[in-house]
């Protein structure tokens, strides 16, 4: 499925010549951009955080306890690990982690944010990216459409995987913002996903978020078929370095639904009596 914002920019003629100028999205430390500005870790809009690790696969170059990704943003992290060229050619699975939540839902604007530990370098970001997927039942996951227009690193790097990348060319991939800022995701963008249409994915009750690391040599593609580039290969803390996942809109507790239903019933009864 094409990305809606991407299609809008294309229609308006706002997309850049790939590789020559910045794209239409926010930068790695941008907190005011109109498309996907970073969310500060202390934002008052954050209502809750990941509460459990459902599953984790850490490759050999990864490190850290998966539980480091739980709770509020802090300096602890889990690195999913990076695949090398031989492993990519062999079709080995990249690192991944699935986190559980008490439940969050679609609301106005961004609905959840993923915090990595990228840092500014050579005018861009030392970035390790990942695909983002959500689920209501823990079995069926919907992946966000993503965009990655970078065809090379920014000048000024040292090569051998230590370079900076222009994050204004990247959209809907975890890890595009510097440490302390979360990359936002809007559940409304999944409203036309087959799982949402079928009712298998309930955008008003998301219970799971899965992150799948992207070895950024260009072998892994965005939703438009572009090869995704990031700092690759990396080791020690290779792959996405996940610190936390926070959400904006909690799913109301069952008793809250009951109270709301009761108030609505009471209001209906009162209106009927007044109208007699």
RODO-2510 file (C-alpha; in nm, 4 decimals, decimal comma):
residues 276
     n   res          X          Y          Z
     1     x     0,0000     0,0000     0,0000
     2     x     0,1400     0,3433    -0,0838
     3     x     0,2146     0,5814     0,2004
     4     x    -0,0590     0,8472     0,2151
     5     x     0,1646     1,1374     0,3132
     6     x     0,4209     1,0353     0,0510
     7     x     0,1504     1,0269    -0,2162
     8     x     0,0283     1,3720    -0,1122
     9     x     0,3771     1,5215    -0,1320
    10     x     0,4293     1,3614    -0,4730
    11     x     0,1003     1,5043    -0,6022
    12     x     0,1982     1,8517    -0,4837
    13     x     0,5406     1,8219    -0,6420
    14     x     0,7167     1,8532    -0,3063
    15     x     0,9312     1,5399    -0,3275
    16     x     1,3002     1,6000    -0,3927
    17     x     1,5304     1,4705    -0,6585
    18     x     1,6493     1,1606    -0,4754
    19     x     1,9977     1,1962    -0,3262
    20     x     2,0360     1,5669    -0,4110
    21     x     1,8296     1,7600    -0,1563
    22     x     1,6516     1,6892     0,1696
    23     x     1,3159     1,5201     0,1680
    24     x     0,9832     1,6366     0,3140
    25     x     1,0107     1,4803     0,6611
    26     x     1,1547     1,5969     0,9922
    27     x     1,5231     1,5936     1,0761
    28     x     1,6869     1,3766     1,3411
    29     x     1,6567     1,6396     1,6155
    30     x     1,3506     1,8254     1,4850
    31     x     1,0670     1,8689     1,7349
    32     x     0,8566     2,1083     1,5285
    33     x     0,8357     1,9533     1,1812
    34     x     0,4919     1,9090     1,0299
    35     x     0,5271     1,5468     0,9200
    36     x     0,6982     1,3389     1,1898
    37     x     0,8644     1,5634     1,4453
    38     x     1,0526     1,3902     1,7274
    39     x     0,8683     1,3411     2,0580
    40     x     1,0638     1,4463     2,3697
    41     x     1,1001     1,1624     2,6195
    42     x     0,9473     1,3826     2,8912
    43     x     0,6473     1,4837     2,6805
    44     x     0,3332     1,5257     2,8881
    45     x     0,1422     1,3622     2,6046
    46     x     0,2930     1,0216     2,6852
    47     x     0,0364     0,8205     2,8830
    48     x     0,2257     0,4942     2,9292
    49     x     0,5105     0,2670     2,8264
    50     x     0,5775    -0,0925     2,7207
    51     x     0,5081    -0,3310     3,0077
    52     x     0,6354    -0,6735     2,8949
    53     x     0,8730    -0,8510     2,6562
    54     x     0,6723    -1,1051     2,4581
    55     x     0,9521    -1,2250     2,2315
    56     x     1,3070    -1,1226     2,1433
    57     x     1,5655    -1,2458     1,8962
    58     x     1,9053    -1,0870     1,9430
    59     x     2,1685    -1,1679     1,6810
    60     x     2,5362    -1,2298     1,7643
    61     x     2,6335    -0,8628     1,7293
    62     x     2,3559    -0,7473     1,9621
    63     x     2,3641    -0,7016     2,3369
    64     x     2,1650    -0,6061     2,6439
    65     x     1,8666    -0,7415     2,8318
    66     x     1,5406    -0,7098     2,6327
    67     x     1,3767    -0,5909     2,9556
    68     x     1,5824    -0,2716     2,9219
    69     x     1,3201    -0,1567     2,6699
    70     x     1,0428    -0,1619     2,9304
    71     x     0,9096     0,1301     3,1276
    72     x     0,9955     0,4963     3,0992
    73     x     1,2752     0,6252     2,8790
    74     x     1,6198     0,5990     3,0386
    75     x     1,9785     0,5274     2,9351
    76     x     1,9469     0,1463     2,9386
    77     x     1,8935    -0,0264     2,6040
    78     x     1,8803    -0,3522     2,4141
    79     x     2,0613    -0,3831     2,0802
    80     x     1,8923    -0,6145     1,8311
    81     x     2,2182    -0,6927     1,6481
    82     x     2,3272    -0,6446     1,2867
    83     x     2,3638    -0,9039     1,0132
    84     x     2,6830    -0,9152     0,8099
    85     x     2,6969    -0,9567     0,4323
    86     x     2,7198    -1,3362     0,4464
    87     x     2,4187    -1,3605     0,6777
    88     x     2,2145    -1,1289     0,4576
    89     x     2,3011    -1,3363     0,1499
    90     x     2,2088    -1,6504     0,3421
    91     x     1,8664    -1,5108     0,4280
    92     x     1,9249    -1,5160     0,8042
    93     x     1,6577    -1,3478     1,0152
    94     x     1,7455    -1,0010     1,1476
    95     x     1,7120    -0,9160     1,5156
    96     x     1,3638    -0,8399     1,6445
    97     x     1,1692    -0,7713     1,9612
    98     x     0,7985    -0,7807     2,0452
    99     x     0,6765    -0,5718     2,3378
   100     x     0,3446    -0,5968     2,5194
   101     x     0,1309    -0,3071     2,6430
   102     x    -0,1678    -0,2528     2,8688
   103     x    -0,3388    -0,1295     2,5543
   104     x    -0,3313     0,1912     2,3518
   105     x    -0,5453     0,3319     2,0743
   106     x    -0,5695     0,5670     1,7797
   107     x    -0,6241     0,9308     1,8722
   108     x    -0,5407     1,2736     1,7358
   109     x    -0,1954     1,2916     1,5770
   110     x     0,0769     1,0493     1,6837
   111     x    -0,0228     0,7494     1,8955
   112     x     0,3086     0,5966     2,0013
   113     x     0,6765     0,6817     1,9811
   114     x     0,9905     0,4658     1,9652
   115     x     1,3083     0,5838     2,1357
   116     x     1,6523     0,4820     2,0057
   117     x     1,9966     0,6263     2,0869
   118     x     2,1153     0,7703     1,7541
   119     x     2,3448     1,0713     1,7669
   120     x     2,4251     1,3648     1,5410
   121     x     2,7193     1,3092     1,3085
   122     x     2,8536     1,4829     0,9960
   123     x     2,5400     1,6937     0,9638
   124     x     2,3009     1,4004     0,9935
   125     x     2,2400     1,1059     1,2238
   126     x     2,4384     0,7954     1,3087
   127     x     2,1329     0,5793     1,2551
   128     x     2,0292     0,2180     1,3000
   129     x     1,6785     0,1654     1,1685
   130     x     1,3982    -0,0880     1,2080
   131     x     1,0579    -0,1721     1,0637
   132     x     0,7603    -0,1157     1,2955
   133     x     0,4598    -0,3455     1,3286
   134     x     0,1561    -0,3513     1,5602
   135     x    -0,0976    -0,6148     1,6624
   136     x    -0,4115    -0,6515     1,8694
   137     x    -0,3931    -1,0286     1,9195
   138     x    -0,0185    -1,1002     1,9219
   139     x    -0,0416    -1,3190     1,6119
   140     x    -0,1387    -1,0922     1,3225
   141     x     0,0922    -0,7920     1,2770
   142     x     0,0502    -0,4942     1,0443
   143     x     0,3676    -0,3192     0,9280
   144     x     0,3738     0,0568     0,8773
   145     x     0,4526     0,1698     0,5257
   146     x     0,7939     0,3346     0,5235
   147     x     1,0016     0,5658     0,3073
   148     x     1,3812     0,5832     0,2748
   149     x     1,5108     0,8086    -0,0020
   150     x     1,8797     0,8124     0,0909
   151     x     2,1086     0,6831    -0,1813
   152     x     2,4306     0,7567     0,0083
   153     x     2,5629     0,8813     0,3398
   154     x     2,6309     1,2494     0,4000
   155     x     2,9839     1,3784     0,3362
   156     x     3,2208     1,4025     0,6304
   157     x     3,2008     1,0471     0,7620
   158     x     3,4831     0,8017     0,8101
   159     x     3,3369     0,5210     0,5982
   160     x     3,3250     0,1565     0,7110
   161     x     2,9803     0,2063     0,8620
   162     x     3,0630     0,5249     1,0572
   163     x     2,8782     0,7976     0,8695
   164     x     2,5856     1,0335     0,9020
   165     x     2,2541     0,9993     0,7186
   166     x     1,9940     1,2610     0,6273
   167     x     1,6833     1,1681     0,8255
   168     x     1,4634     1,4161     0,6398
   169     x     1,4684     1,1468     0,3707
   170     x     1,3284     0,8808     0,6079
   171     x     0,9714     0,8213     0,7270
   172     x     0,8011     0,5600     0,9490
   173     x     1,1176     0,3740     1,0462
   174     x     1,2212     0,3448     1,4110
   175     x     1,5577     0,5027     1,4866
   176     x     1,5347     0,8144     1,2681
   177     x     1,5550     1,0529     1,5660
   178     x     1,8442     1,1249     1,8010
   179     x     1,8572     0,9905     2,1553
   180     x     1,6018     1,1568     2,3812
   181     x     1,3510     1,1975     2,0986
   182     x     1,0994     0,9361     1,9930
   183     x     0,9981     0,8626     1,6351
   184     x     0,6177     0,9057     1,6184
   185     x     0,3707     0,6686     1,4543
   186     x     0,0054     0,7349     1,3733
   187     x    -0,2258     0,4322     1,3841
   188     x    -0,4671     0,6068     1,1468
   189     x    -0,2224     0,5262     0,8662
   190     x    -0,3183     0,1597     0,9087
   191     x    -0,6919     0,2184     0,8672
   192     x    -0,6873     0,0737     0,5149
   193     x    -0,4573    -0,2181     0,6002
   194     x    -0,6215    -0,5555     0,5175
   195     x    -0,6004    -0,6633     0,8828
   196     x    -0,7797    -0,3473     0,9958
   197     x    -1,0461    -0,3837     0,7273
   198     x    -1,1024    -0,7465     0,8311
   199     x    -1,1315    -0,6458     1,1968
   200     x    -0,8334    -0,8552     1,3010
   201     x    -0,6390    -0,5412     1,3848
   202     x    -0,8341    -0,3157     1,6224
   203     x    -0,6836     0,0328     1,6061
   204     x    -0,8660     0,1150     1,9284
   205     x    -0,6923    -0,1669     2,1119
   206     x    -0,3253    -0,2204     2,0266
   207     x    -0,1565    -0,4664     2,2613
   208     x     0,1751    -0,5387     2,0873
   209     x     0,4520    -0,3564     1,9002
   210     x     0,7198    -0,5481     1,7080
   211     x     1,0465    -0,4002     1,5807
   212     x     1,2480    -0,5767     1,3108
   213     x     1,6039    -0,4572     1,2579
   214     x     1,7134    -0,3426     0,9120
   215     x     2,0697    -0,4291     0,8059
   216     x     2,1254    -0,1058     0,6159
   217     x     2,3260    -0,2167     0,3131
   218     x     2,0337    -0,1527     0,0774
   219     x     1,9184    -0,5155     0,0629
   220     x     1,6124    -0,4399     0,2748
   221     x     1,3479    -0,2236     0,1074
   222     x     1,0987     0,0446     0,2037
   223     x     0,7354     0,0340     0,0915
   224     x     0,8231     0,1957    -0,2417
   225     x     1,0984    -0,0547    -0,3239
   226     x     1,3901     0,1723    -0,2312
   227     x     1,6921     0,0128    -0,0649
   228     x     1,7247     0,1288     0,2967
   229     x     2,0626     0,2612     0,4063
   230     x     2,1820     0,3126     0,7625
   231     x     2,5058     0,2653     0,9562
   232     x     2,6121    -0,0833     0,8540
   233     x     2,7770    -0,2998     0,9565
   234     x     2,7946    -0,2206     1,3281
   235     x     2,9004    -0,4415     1,6183
   236     x     2,9102    -0,4437     1,9961
   237     x     2,5750    -0,2689     2,0115
   238     x     2,4850    -0,3566     1,6549
   239     x     2,1461    -0,2943     1,4991
   240     x     1,8626    -0,0936     1,6491
   241     x     1,9437     0,0193     2,0040
   242     x     1,6009     0,0300     2,1664
   243     x     1,5502     0,2350     2,4809
   244     x     1,1719     0,2610     2,5194
   245     x     0,8320     0,2729     2,3507
   246     x     0,5709     0,5154     2,4830
   247     x     0,2085     0,5660     2,3834
   248     x    -0,0268     0,8623     2,3936
   249     x    -0,3795     0,7222     2,4321
   250     x    -0,4569     0,4430     2,6769
   251     x    -0,7429     0,2018     2,6138
   252     x    -1,0150     0,2822     2,8699
   253     x    -1,0605     0,0248     3,1455
   254     x    -1,3800    -0,1883     3,1213
   255     x    -1,5281    -0,0094     3,4223
   256     x    -1,4803     0,3205     3,2402
   257     x    -1,6840     0,1846     2,9494
   258     x    -1,9534     0,0713     3,1944
   259     x    -1,9642     0,4124     3,3598
   260     x    -1,9907     0,5851     3,0218
   261     x    -2,2708     0,3526     2,9137
   262     x    -2,4526     0,4201     3,2408
   263     x    -2,4242     0,7951     3,2002
   264     x    -2,5520     0,7738     2,8432
   265     x    -2,8497     0,5651     2,9575
   266     x    -2,9263     0,8077     3,2381
   267     x    -2,9105     1,0997     2,9956
   268     x    -3,1500     0,9239     2,7586
   269     x    -3,3984     0,8575     3,0422
   270     x    -3,3829     1,2186     3,1606
   271     x    -3,4403     1,3510     2,8079
   272     x    -3,7433     1,1274     2,7688
   273     x    -3,8909     1,2475     3,0970
   274     x    -3,8318     1,6116     3,0129
   275     x    -3,9920     1,5616     2,6747
   276     x    -4,3175     1,4259     2,8183
***
